[in-house]
Amino acid sequence: MITKTINLDVAEKSDTSYGEVATKLNVVETELDKAEERGEMAETKSSELEEELKNLANNLRTLEAASEKYQQKEAAYIADIQSLEDKLADVSYMICYCSRQFYN
């Protein structure tokens, strides 16, 4: 009889331990599912951010190329302005010289 009681106690403890372990397993599985879902969301977000980064890099390259092109145009315009200013100075000098010659 004592052996039966001990066996019943052991069986009850085993059932209780099994129930606790099963409950913990369910909790862990639920947490795992949530973690996997968060991981998938993070991967999706990461992919979106990588794509956005590629687009921004392409835009930056385009803007840098345009900037270089416009800097070259600006340098050409500055050279043209300087040339026109020099011609204006020459014409002004010629007008002054001709005026002096005409009135003398």
PyMOL commands that set and color helices and strands:
alter all, ss='L'
color gray80, all
select helices_A, chain A and resi 2-103
alter helices_A, ss='H'
color red, helices_A
deselect
rebuild
show_as cartoon
